[in-house]
Amino acid sequence: LALFRQLPLPFAPSIALPKAGDYIARPVGGVPVVVVRHEDGSLRAFRNACRHRGVTVANGSGRTRVFTCGYHGWAYGLDGALQHVPHESGFPGLDKAEYGLVPLDSVTERGGLIFVSVEPPVDDGALTGLESAVQFGVALIIFLATDPTGTPRIPDIANAADASLYIRGHLDAMKAMLLLSTAAILAVRWPS
C-alpha cells in the first residue's frame, strides 16, 4: 500500500471536474483525499481532513466555494487556505496561513484523466506510457467498430436491451485489451 501512495494513481476523468468548485472526495491508498477544480482552472488536491480535529471537509462529489468542517465549522477555500475559524478568539496566536488543508504531493491531468500521488512520487508510473496507451485504445476502438473494409460493425439496434448487450460485449474486449496494454507498458518500464 505504501508503494501505491508514491505512484501517480488514476483518480477520476477530467470531465468529472469541469467547473471551478467541482470536487470529488474519496480515499487514495487508504488516505482520504479531496480534489477540486480551482478558479484559475487548475486542479488542487488535499488530504480530506480539517486541521483542527481531522474531520473530513468534503463527502462524495459536488460543487462548492468553501470546504467546511462539520465538527467546529473551520472553513477552507478552494486553494486549501484556512479562511474562517468560528470563535477565533478561543485560539490565541493561531496563524491561519499555517493551518490550511494539507496539499498532496502531486495532482496532474493527462490523457483526459486526473492522477494523484499522496506521497512524493518515486516514478511517473502510468503517466509515462499514457499517451501511447491512449493512441492504442483509439486504434482498438476503430478496429472493434469496423470490419477490414472499413464498414461499421455496429448492428441495427432495436431497443435499449440490445444496445446494452452490444456495448457490454465490447467493453469486456476493451477491458482485456487495456489490461494487456498496461502489462506491456509495465514490462517495458520495469523489465524483470
C-alpha positions as CSV (number, residue, x, y, z in Angstrom):
1,L,0.0,0.0,0.0
2,A,2.9,2.4,0.7
3,L,4.2,2.0,-2.8
4,F,0.8,2.9,-4.3
5,R,0.9,6.1,-2.2
6,Q,4.1,7.1,-4.1
7,L,2.8,6.5,-7.6
8,P,0.5,8.7,-9.6
9,L,-2.8,6.8,-9.5
10,P,-5.8,7.5,-11.7
11,F,-8.3,9.4,-9.6
12,A,-11.1,10.5,-12.0
13,P,-11.8,11.5,-15.6
14,S,-11.0,15.2,-16.1
15,I,-14.6,15.8,-17.3
16,A,-15.8,14.9,-13.8
17,L,-14.5,18.3,-12.6
18,P,-15.3,20.7,-15.4
19,K,-16.0,23.9,-13.4
20,A,-14.5,25.9,-10.6
21,G,-15.5,24.5,-7.3
22,D,-16.3,21.0,-8.6
23,Y,-14.8,18.4,-6.3
24,I,-14.5,14.7,-5.7
25,A,-13.7,13.2,-2.2
26,R,-12.6,9.6,-1.8
27,P,-9.7,7.6,-0.4
28,V,-6.5,7.0,-2.3
29,G,-4.2,4.4,-0.9
30,G,-6.1,4.4,2.3
31,V,-5.8,8.2,2.7
32,P,-8.9,10.5,2.5
33,V,-8.4,12.9,-0.4
34,V,-10.3,15.7,-2.0
35,V,-9.5,17.0,-5.5
36,V,-11.1,20.3,-6.6
37,R,-11.1,22.5,-9.7
38,H,-9.7,25.9,-8.7
39,E,-11.0,29.2,-10.1
40,D,-7.9,29.5,-12.4
41,G,-8.8,26.1,-14.0
42,S,-6.0,24.2,-12.3
43,L,-6.6,21.2,-10.0
44,R,-5.8,21.1,-6.3
45,A,-5.6,18.0,-4.2
46,F,-5.6,17.9,-0.4
47,R,-5.9,15.4,2.4
48,N,-9.6,15.5,3.2
49,A,-9.1,16.3,6.9
50,C,-9.7,19.5,8.9
51,R,-6.5,20.7,10.6
52,H,-8.3,21.2,13.9
53,R,-9.8,17.7,14.6
54,G,-9.2,15.7,11.5
55,V,-12.9,15.5,10.4
56,T,-13.5,15.3,6.6
57,V,-14.4,18.6,4.9
58,A,-16.0,17.1,1.8
59,N,-18.0,14.0,1.0
60,G,-18.8,12.4,-2.3
61,S,-18.8,14.9,-5.1
62,G,-20.3,18.3,-5.9
63,R,-19.6,21.9,-6.3
64,T,-18.7,24.4,-3.6
65,R,-16.9,27.6,-2.9
66,V,-15.7,26.7,0.6
67,F,-15.0,23.4,2.3
68,T,-16.4,23.5,5.9
69,C,-15.6,21.1,8.7
70,G,-18.8,19.8,10.2
71,Y,-17.3,19.5,13.7
72,H,-16.4,23.1,14.6
73,G,-17.0,24.9,11.3
74,W,-13.5,25.7,10.2
75,A,-13.7,26.9,6.6
76,Y,-11.2,26.4,3.8
77,G,-11.0,28.0,0.3
78,L,-10.6,26.1,-3.0
79,D,-6.8,26.8,-2.6
80,G,-6.9,24.9,0.8
81,A,-6.2,28.1,2.8
82,L,-7.9,28.4,6.1
83,Q,-10.4,31.3,5.7
84,H,-12.6,31.2,8.8
85,V,-12.4,29.9,12.3
86,P,-15.6,30.4,14.4
87,H,-14.8,31.9,17.8
88,E,-11.3,32.6,16.7
89,S,-10.6,34.4,20.0
90,G,-10.5,31.0,21.6
91,F,-7.4,30.2,19.6
92,P,-4.9,32.9,20.6
93,G,-1.9,33.2,18.3
94,L,-3.5,31.0,15.6
95,D,-1.8,31.7,12.3
96,K,-4.3,30.8,9.6
97,A,-1.6,30.6,7.0
98,E,-0.1,27.6,8.8
99,Y,-3.4,25.7,9.2
100,G,-4.6,25.2,5.6
101,L,-5.6,21.8,4.2
102,V,-2.5,19.6,3.7
103,P,-1.8,19.5,-0.1
104,L,-1.0,16.2,-1.8
105,D,2.5,15.9,-3.4
106,S,1.2,15.6,-6.9
107,V,-2.0,16.2,-9.0
108,T,-1.9,16.2,-12.8
109,E,-4.2,15.8,-15.8
110,R,-3.1,13.7,-18.8
111,G,-5.0,12.0,-21.5
112,G,-8.3,13.1,-20.0
113,L,-7.6,11.6,-16.6
114,I,-6.7,13.1,-13.2
115,F,-3.8,11.4,-11.4
116,V,-2.8,12.0,-7.8
117,S,0.1,10.9,-5.6
118,V,-0.5,11.0,-1.9
119,E,3.3,11.0,-1.0
120,P,6.3,12.2,-3.0
121,P,6.3,10.2,-6.3
122,V,9.1,7.7,-6.8
123,D,8.3,7.5,-10.6
124,D,5.8,8.8,-13.1
125,G,4.2,5.3,-13.1
126,A,1.4,5.0,-15.5
127,L,1.9,8.6,-16.8
128,T,5.0,7.7,-18.8
129,G,3.2,5.4,-21.3
130,L,-0.2,7.0,-21.1
131,E,-0.1,8.8,-24.5
132,S,0.8,5.6,-26.3
133,A,-1.8,3.7,-24.4
134,V,-4.5,6.3,-25.4
135,Q,-3.4,6.0,-29.0
136,F,-3.6,2.2,-28.7
137,G,-7.1,2.5,-27.2
138,V,-8.3,4.7,-30.1
139,A,-6.9,2.2,-32.6
140,L,-8.6,-0.6,-30.8
141,I,-11.9,1.2,-30.8
142,I,-11.6,1.8,-34.5
143,F,-10.7,-1.9,-35.0
144,L,-13.7,-3.1,-32.9
145,A,-16.1,-0.7,-34.6
146,T,-15.3,-1.6,-38.3
147,D,-14.6,-4.6,-40.4
148,P,-11.5,-4.9,-42.6
149,T,-13.1,-2.9,-45.4
150,G,-13.9,0.0,-43.0
151,T,-17.6,-0.8,-42.9
152,P,-19.1,-0.1,-39.4
153,R,-19.8,-3.3,-37.5
154,I,-22.5,-1.7,-35.4
155,P,-25.6,-3.7,-35.9
156,D,-29.1,-2.3,-36.2
157,I,-30.1,-2.0,-32.5
158,A,-33.8,-2.4,-32.0
159,N,-34.0,-1.5,-28.3
160,A,-32.0,-0.4,-25.3
161,A,-31.5,-4.0,-24.1
162,D,-29.8,-4.9,-27.5
163,A,-27.7,-1.8,-27.2
164,S,-26.7,-2.7,-23.6
165,L,-25.7,-6.2,-24.6
166,Y,-23.7,-4.9,-27.6
167,I,-21.8,-2.3,-25.5
168,R,-21.2,-4.7,-22.7
169,G,-19.7,-7.3,-25.1
170,H,-17.3,-4.7,-26.5
171,L,-16.4,-3.3,-23.1
172,D,-15.3,-6.7,-22.0
173,A,-12.9,-6.8,-25.0
174,M,-11.7,-3.3,-24.2
175,K,-11.0,-4.2,-20.6
176,A,-9.0,-7.2,-21.7
177,M,-7.0,-5.2,-24.3
178,L,-6.4,-2.4,-21.7
179,L,-5.1,-4.9,-19.2
180,L,-2.8,-6.4,-21.9
181,S,-1.6,-2.9,-22.9
182,T,-1.0,-1.9,-19.3
183,A,1.0,-5.1,-18.7
184,A,3.1,-4.4,-21.9
185,I,3.8,-0.8,-20.7
186,L,4.8,-2.1,-17.2
187,A,7.1,-4.7,-18.8
188,V,8.8,-2.0,-20.8
189,R,9.1,0.3,-17.8
190,W,10.2,-2.3,-15.3
191,P,11.9,-5.3,-17.0
192,S,12.5,-8.3,-14.8
